[in-house]
Amino acid sequence: MIGNIITIEKIIIILLVVSIVIGFFFFRYRSLNDRKIENGKLDKELSNKRDNNDKNSDKDNSDKNEILSVEIPKGARLTGFHINHIGMAMEPHYVIKSTEKGVYLKLTNMSPDDWMMTEGDGFKEDEGNGKYFRFADVVKDCESGEIVFLEDDTVVKELEEFIVKVGAISWDGYNEHVSMSGILDAGDSYTLYMEFSDGTTVSVYGYNSCPIGFDELKMKTVEIFDRYFEY
């Protein structure tokens, strides 16, 4: 009789332990499942917010990049061109100087601003008359660069057509700075400066922001330089 009671007690204890274990795993599964559902809802909400932000950003960029004038001034030709993008890697500066003698393509680690800084204060005051590209046909002692000289201006005409295509003339005055919270790197900077024979200039600068079409113009420039430079 006593033995039967002990056996029943053991069975009851075992059943209690089993029920506790089953209950623990059941509630744990429900908790994880509920968390997955909540995370799924959160992911969906974040995705919707990102989509809305992208749409708003596209609209804002579209407004900012409204094409005001895509044509190069009548009778003018491109005499100076500088484009650069600095991101995770230090990319070179692509510089073009067009003269009556021919066209200079310069691949360098220094921007025209850097060249002018080596010349002393006030040198940039008259950048619109060609001084910005004064050293586009030489490699200074303080820089690492390479120059290719072309007797004809075919590449300049090709670039002019692309400038018109992307509406780069309308970018003049673009100066956007976008802060990226939580990003450890220095961000991306975009620079473009163009001069034309009639004195027209186009100046563009962006930090973590650039006009729509900038990347395409830079890629076109790289495509042109790749024909003449060995990296």
C-alpha positions in Angstrom: 0.0 0.0 0.0 2.8 2.4 1.0 4.7 1.4 -2.1 1.7 2.3 -4.3 1.4 5.7 -2.6 5.0 6.4 -3.3 4.6 5.4 -6.9 1.6 7.6 -7.4 3.5 10.5 -5.8 6.4 9.9 -8.2 4.0 9.9 -11.2 2.3 13.1 -10.0 5.8 14.8 -9.6 6.9 13.6 -13.0 3.6 14.9 -14.6 4.1 18.2 -12.9 7.7 18.5 -14.1 6.6 17.5 -17.6 3.7 20.0 -17.6 6.1 22.8 -16.4 8.6 22.0 -19.1 5.9 21.9 -21.8 4.4 25.1 -20.5 7.8 26.8 -20.6 8.5 25.9 -24.2 5.0 26.7 -25.2 5.1 30.2 -23.8 8.6 30.7 -25.1 7.5 29.6 -28.6 4.5 32.0 -28.4 6.8 34.8 -27.2 9.2 34.3 -30.1 6.4 33.9 -32.6 4.8 37.1 -31.3 8.1 38.9 -31.5 8.5 37.7 -35.1 5.1 39.0 -35.9 5.9 42.4 -34.3 9.3 42.5 -36.0 7.5 41.7 -39.3 5.1 44.6 -38.7 8.0 46.9 -37.8 10.0 45.8 -40.8 7.0 46.5 -43.0 6.4 49.9 -41.4 10.1 50.8 -41.8 10.0 49.6 -45.4 6.9 51.8 -46.1 8.6 54.7 -44.4 11.7 54.2 -46.6 9.6 54.0 -49.7 7.8 57.2 -48.7 11.1 58.9 -47.9 12.6 57.8 -51.3 9.5 59.1 -53.1 9.8 62.4 -51.2 13.5 62.5 -51.8 13.1 61.9 -55.5 10.5 64.7 -55.6 12.7 67.0 -53.7 15.7 66.2 -55.9 13.5 66.6 -59.0 12.5 70.1 -57.7 16.0 71.0 -56.9 17.3 69.8 -60.3 14.6 71.4 -62.4 16.2 72.0 -65.7 16.5 75.8 -66.1 18.9 75.7 -69.1 20.4 72.6 -70.7 21.9 74.3 -73.7 25.5 75.6 -73.8 25.5 79.4 -74.5 25.2 80.0 -78.2 28.5 80.3 -79.9 30.4 79.3 -76.7 32.6 76.3 -76.3 33.8 74.4 -73.3 37.3 75.6 -72.3 37.7 74.1 -68.8 36.2 71.1 -67.0 36.9 69.6 -63.6 35.0 66.8 -61.9 35.7 64.8 -58.8 34.0 62.4 -56.4 35.5 61.4 -53.1 33.9 58.5 -51.3 35.3 55.4 -49.6 38.3 55.7 -51.9 40.3 58.7 -52.9 39.5 59.1 -56.6 41.5 61.2 -58.9 40.6 64.6 -60.2 39.6 64.7 -63.9 40.6 68.0 -65.6 40.2 69.1 -69.2 41.6 72.3 -70.6 40.7 73.2 -74.2 42.9 75.8 -76.1 43.4 76.9 -79.7 46.5 74.6 -79.8 44.6 71.5 -78.6 43.1 69.8 -75.6 44.9 68.8 -72.3 43.5 65.9 -70.3 44.9 65.8 -66.8 44.6 63.1 -64.3 45.8 64.3 -60.9 45.6 63.9 -57.1 45.2 67.7 -56.7 42.2 69.9 -57.5 42.6 73.3 -59.2 41.7 74.8 -55.8 44.9 73.1 -54.4 47.0 74.4 -57.3 45.8 78.0 -56.5 46.4 77.6 -52.8 50.1 77.0 -53.6 50.2 80.3 -55.4 49.2 82.4 -52.4 46.2 84.3 -51.2 43.8 86.0 -53.6 44.7 83.9 -56.6 41.2 82.5 -56.9 39.5 85.9 -57.0 39.6 86.0 -60.8 38.9 82.3 -61.5 36.4 83.0 -64.2 38.9 84.2 -66.7 40.8 80.9 -66.9 43.0 81.1 -63.9 41.2 78.2 -62.3 42.7 75.9 -65.0 46.0 77.7 -65.2 48.0 74.6 -64.3 45.8 72.1 -66.2 48.6 71.7 -68.8 51.5 71.1 -66.4 52.2 68.8 -63.5 53.4 70.8 -60.5 56.2 69.6 -58.3 53.8 69.1 -55.4 51.4 66.9 -57.2 51.2 63.4 -58.7 49.6 63.5 -62.1 49.7 62.7 -65.8 48.8 64.7 -68.9 47.8 63.7 -72.4 47.7 66.3 -75.1 45.2 65.9 -78.1 45.5 68.0 -81.2 41.8 67.9 -82.0 38.9 68.8 -79.8 36.7 65.7 -80.6 36.5 64.7 -76.9 35.5 68.2 -75.9 32.6 68.2 -78.4 31.6 64.7 -77.2 31.6 65.9 -73.6 29.6 69.1 -74.5 26.9 66.9 -76.0 26.7 64.9 -72.8 26.7 68.0 -70.7 23.6 69.1 -72.6 22.1 65.7 -72.3 22.2 65.6 -68.5 21.3 69.3 -68.2 24.5 70.1 -66.3 24.3 73.8 -67.1 21.3 74.1 -64.9 23.2 72.8 -61.9 25.1 76.0 -61.4 25.0 77.1 -57.8 24.1 73.7 -56.5 25.6 73.5 -52.9 23.9 70.8 -50.8 25.2 69.4 -47.5 23.5 66.4 -46.1 24.5 65.1 -42.6 24.4 61.3 -42.2 24.0 60.5 -38.4 25.6 57.3 -37.3 27.9 57.1 -40.3 31.5 56.7 -39.3 33.2 57.6 -42.6 33.7 61.1 -43.8 30.9 60.9 -46.3 30.9 61.6 -50.1 31.8 64.9 -51.7 31.0 65.9 -55.3 32.7 68.7 -57.2 32.1 70.0 -60.7 33.4 73.2 -62.3 33.1 74.2 -65.9 34.1 77.3 -67.9 33.0 78.3 -71.3 34.6 80.7 -73.9 32.0 83.4 -73.3 32.8 83.6 -69.6 30.0 81.4 -68.4 30.9 79.2 -65.5 29.1 76.4 -63.7 30.0 75.6 -60.1 28.6 72.5 -58.2 29.5 71.2 -54.8 27.7 68.5 -52.7 28.3 66.6 -49.5 26.4 63.3 -49.5 24.3 64.9 -52.2 24.7 65.6 -55.9 22.5 66.7 -58.8 20.6 64.0 -60.7 22.9 63.1 -63.6 26.2 63.9 -61.8 27.2 60.2 -61.6 26.4 59.7 -65.3 28.6 62.8 -66.2 31.4 61.5 -64.1 31.2 58.0 -65.7 31.2 59.6 -69.1 34.4 61.6 -68.2 36.0 58.4 -66.9 35.1 56.6 -70.1 36.9 59.4 -72.1 40.0 59.3 -69.9 40.2 55.5 -70.1 40.9 55.8 -73.8 44.1 57.6 -73.2 45.4 56.7 -69.7 46.8 53.4 -68.4 46.0 53.1 -64.7 
